[in-house]
């Protein structure tokens, strides 16, 4: 059950050491301490068995959320790809992958060539379809999927599927040694990215016209909007609404960014009296969302069309569009005059990971893990499984894979920050309710 917004924000005032202290710990330390206090070999064996069982429960997602943060390891974590391949051939079935990236389809043929005798079937679905399909298969006991590739900006996958034991995490130890611990907390990442505001580089040849999120709200001398705002509908786009929810969690940073821009303290204008839950007073993230919701906006559901509209804008009628980083490819493929707005204050965006999970109770547990390990580069990063995803706007999660297709080595260098998925999950639907109501009062919509 999700807590109401104010309670979570009050909890967020706890020291960070308390908030993060629950992550990633194994129960084996307590078990081994008990075993050390015992003198009989039989008791030591029993304690070791209990430790192994606890570790397996944690790795399968069966523990409480306090114990379920990754990385957690199971009996597959130290297996080589050869060992996984041998087990996968014994399983003998189709390895079914539910993927939200159509690029995953490009890996079917190359995976089957690399591992003769295995059959890979990729289904191209959206995030909600994957969620519902995997959940329904679990409820009916008719589990068909083996691998799931999804985004999880709001925490629905981690708390709604993994923490419920519907999907498992697989962490290959050799690859995880080259991935930052923060990226492993909520799943095993395929790659990372973020969303950017796009601007027209011909209209602004000296560089991006905005330096802060508050700049997006700027007006001309006559009181009209300075920029045309183009975006997908924020309240219906999980990644974007999660970003706005993060501003609520980081209200102090939003207030500081406003004062840095204007030299004045932020004035609060939103009315929270219409909601049946308690909205925090004087929260700069809530204030920003309210002001943004009252802008004149054009909602466009397709990212390519969003950046096309920016390309067609002019210096006299400038447009900004919020779209995924990968849409920058239109600059080279179609000659668009577009660029990213980076290093906005207080931060450009959230570092979003594409995660890969195995489905609990699947028919091909070794085959699923073999595909995940191969898809994320294999033992040396050279398997070829990453190739379809490595384009400008996507960053490999592995530090041992060179990223020469992006202007900078990491997404953090563009101003992205790691998301507090736990905090976002708790306030996401409150933020959605506020956005939807305020948008309905927008005089321009």
N, C-alpha and C positions, 0 to 999 in steps of 0.2 A: 504494500500500500504506500502510495506516495504521500509524503508529509506536505503540509501547507508551506507556502513560500517563506513567510516570516520566520517560522521555526528553523528552517534550514539555514537561512541567512544568519540567524543568531548562532547556530552551531558552527557556522563557518568562521566565527571569531575565535574559536579554539586555537591553541598553538598548532602550527603545521606539523610539529613532531607527533602530536596526538592523532591528527587526521591521517597521516601517512603511516603511522606505526603499525597499522593492521595489514599492510600489504606484503604478500609473498612469503610469509613465514610458514615453515613446515612443522608438523607436530612431532617430528622424529626426535627433536632435542629433548622434549619432556620424557618420551618413552625410553630413550637411551640412558637418561639420568636414572630412571627407575631401575633399568636393567643393571646399571653399574652398582647400584646399592644392593643388589641381590647376589648371592654367592653360589647358587646352584646353577649348573650348566643348563638344566632343563628350563629353569625360569628365564635364563638369558635368551634361550631360543624362543620361548613364548613371547618375550618382550620384543624381539626382533620381528617376529611374525606380525605382532600388533602394529609395529611401526610401519611395516610394508603395507599392511591393509589400510592404515590411515593415509599414507602417501597416495595409494591408488584411488581412495575415495576422493581426496582433494583434487587429484589430477582429472578425475572424471566429472568434476563439477558438482559432486554430491554434497559438499560441505557447505557451511554457511558462507555468506558473502565476505565476512571478515577473513576467512581462510582461503578464499578462492582466487585471489589475485595472483597473476602469473609473475614470473614463470614457474610452472609446476612441471614435474617430470614423471614419466611413466616408463613402463618396460620397453617402449619403443624409442625413447629419447636418445639412447646411445647406439642404436642400431645403424649400421652403414646402409647405404642404398642397395648394395648387393644383398645384404641380409633381408631388407624389406622386400626386395624384388622376389627372393626365393619364397617368402611367406605369401606374397601377393599371388604368385603363380599357384600356390596350393589352394588359395581361396577360390580362384578361378572364375569369378563373376565379373560383370560389368562394373566399372568404377564410375558411379554417377556423380557429377559435379553440378551443383546449383550455383550459378555465377551471376553477378550483377554487372559484370563487364563483358561486353560482346567480344572483346579481345581474347578472352579465355578460349573461345572457339578455335583460335589459331593454334592452340597447343594440343589439340586432339591428335593430329597426324604425327607431329614431332615426338610426342610422348610415346605413342604406340611404336614408332620406329626405334626409339631408344630402349624400349622394353617389349620385345617381341612376345606375343602370347597374351598380352594384356589389352583389354578393350576399354577405352575411355569414352564416356558419353557426357557432353556438356550441354546443359540447359541454360539459355540466356533469359534471365528473369529480372524484375526489379526487386528492390529491397523488401518491400511489403509482401510480394509474392513468395520470395524465399522464406521469409519469416512464417507466413501462414502455412506454406507447404510442409516445412519441416515440423512445425508444431502439430499439424493434423496427422502426419504420418506417425508421430510419436503417440498421439492420443488413440489412434486406431490400431496401433501395433503393426502397421504395414509400412515398415521403414524401407524406403527405396534409395534415398540419397546417401552418399558416403562422405562428400565434401561440400562445404558451404563457403562461398566467398562473398563477403558483404561489407558495407560501411556500417559504422555504429556510432554516429555522432551524438546520439541522444542517450545511449546506454540501454536501449530496448533489447538488443541482442544479448549483451552481457547479463543483464538482470532477468530478462524474460525467457531466454533459452539456455544460456550456459549455467546460470545460477539455479535453474530449475532441473538441471541434469539432462536436458534435451540434446545439447551438443557438448562435445569435449574439446579441450585445448590440446594441441600437440606442439611441443616445443623441442625441436632437434637441438641437442646441446651444442654441437659444433657450430651451427649457424648462429644460435642465440648468443654465443660468445662475442659476436660481431654486431650486436644490436643493442642500442641503449635500453637500460632497464625500464625507463618510463614507457617505452613503446611496447613492452611485453606485458604490461599490467592487465590490459583488458582483452588480450588476444594475441595471436601470432600474425605479424604484419607482412603482407605481400609487398606493399609500397606505401609511401605517404604523399600527400598533396595538400592543397588548400584552395579556397576560393579567393579571387582577387576582384577589386574594382578595375575595370578596363577604361582607358581613355583614348582619344584620338591623337596619335603622335604627330599628325600633320597640323592639326589645330593647335597643338601645344608642343612646338618643336624644342622648347627649352626643358621639357620634362613634365612629369605628372603635375596636374593643377591642384591636387589636394595633398595635404600632409597629415591630416587628422580626420577621424570619423566625423567630428563636428563640422569640418569644412563642407561635408556633403549637404548640410542644411543651409548653406550660405544663400543670401538673397542679394539681388541687385539693388541699386539705389532707389528704384521705383517700387521696391517691395516684392517683386516677383522672384521666383526661384532662379538661382544662378545656373543650375544644371538640370537637364532632363534626366530623370532617374528611371532606369530600366532594370528589371529584375524578374526572377520567378516570384510567385506569390510567397512571401516570407513564411506565412503561417502554414503553408502546405509543403514547404521544402525543409525537411528535417535538418539538413546541414546548416542552412541559413538561420533557422529559428534557434538552433543550438548555439550558434555564434552570438545571437542577440541575448540568449539566456546567460551566456558567459559574461556579457557586459553587466548584467544584474549582479552576478556573483562577484565581479571585480569593480564594483561601483566606485571605490576610492580611486582607482586608476582612471576611470571615466571622468570623475570630477576634476582630477588633477590635469587631465588632457584639456578639459574645457577652460580651466583657469590659465593654462599655458597659452592657449589660443587667444583668449580675450583679455586676460589680465584681471578678470573679475570672477567672483564666486558664482556658481550656477544657481539660477532661480528655478524653483520647482513649480510646474504648472499642471501636472497630471492630477486627475480626480480618481481616487481609488474607492470611492463610496459605493459604486455600483456592483462591486464584486462580492461573492459570497464566501470569499477567503480573504485573509488579511494581507494586504499589499504593504510592503515597507514604506515608511515615509522618507522623503528626501534621499531617494536612491537614484544616483546619476544614470545607472543603466536603464532603470525604468523610465526615467525622464527622456533619455535618448530614444528609446523605443516608441514612446508616445509621440514625440516630435516627428520622428521618421514616419510613423503611421499616418500623419496628417499631410505629408507631402503629396504633390501631384506625381503619380507614378504610372508607368506602363508595365503591365505584367506580360512577359513572354515566356512560354514554357520551354522553348528550345534554346540551348546555349549557343549554338551556331547563329541563330537569328539574333540573339542578344548582341554578340560582338559585331555582326553585320550592321546592326543599327548604330553602333558606336562608329564603325568605319564610315557610315554615311553622314555622320554629324559634322558640324563645322565649328569654327571658332566663334561665330556669331550665335550659334545655337548648339552649345556643347552638351554632350551626353556622357553619362557615366553608367556602366552596366556591371552588375555583380554576376560573375560566372566562374565556373571551375577553371583552374589554372591551365588545363590541357587545351582549352579553346584558343590559346595563343598559336596553335598550329595553323590557324587560318591566316596568320600573318605571312607565313612562308608558302603555304599551299595555294592560297587565294589572293595574295597580295594586299591583305587588309592593312590599313594604317592603325594598328592597335598596339597597346602596351599595358603592362601591369602597373598598378599603383602599389608600390611596396613601402615598407617602413612607415606605415601610418601609426599615429599615436591613438590609444595606448598600445595597440598591437594591430598588425595587419589582418590577422585571421587566426583560425585554429588549425593546428596540424592534424589533418584527418588521415587515418590509416584505413587501408583496405585489408580486412582481416580474413584469415582462413581458419576454419574449424573442421573437425571431423564430427560426423553425426553419431550420437550415442546409439549403440545397438545396431550399427550398420553391418552389412554382410561382408564388407571388405576393409577391415580396420588397418591391415598392413598396407593394402593397396592405396587406401586413402592417404596414409602418411607418406608413402613413397611419392605419390603425386604432389603433395604439398611441399615436400622437401625438394623435389625436382623443380617444381614451379617457382620456388624462391631461390633458385640458382644452384642447388645441389651443394655438395661438400666444398667445392672450390669456387662457387659463384659463376661457373662457366657452363652450366647444364643446358642453357638455352631457354629454359622455362620463363625467365624474366623478360626475355627479348620483346614480346608483344606489348609490354607495359612500359618499357623504358623509352619515353619520349619527353620532350620539353613540357614541364608542368607536373611531372611525376618524379619522385625521388626514391631510390632504393632504400629500404630500411637498413640494409647491411652496410657497414662502414668499409668492408673489404671489396665492395663493388664500386668502381669508378663511375662518376656521374658527369661525364663531359658533354652531355646534351643540354644541360641547364646552365644558365649564366652564373649560378653560384652552386656550391657543393651541397648545401643543405637547405631545406625549406625554412629553417629558423633564420637563415641569413636574409630572407625576404620579409621577416617580421612576424612569422608564425610562432605561436606558443602552444605548448602541450595542453590539451583540454582536460578540465576537471569533469570527467564523464560522470562520476558519482554525483557531484553537485548538480550538473546539468540534468541528469535523470530525475532528480528529486523536484526540480522546479519547472521542468519542460512544459508540462500541461497547464500549469498556472500561467506561464509566459504566453502560451498559445491562446489561452482564454483572453488575456489582456489584449494581445495583438488583434485578435478577431473582432473583439468589441470595439476597440478604438478605430480600427480600419472601417468598420461599419458606419462610423460617425465622420469619416473623412469627407469634407465638402467637395473634393475634386473627383471622387470615385463614383 
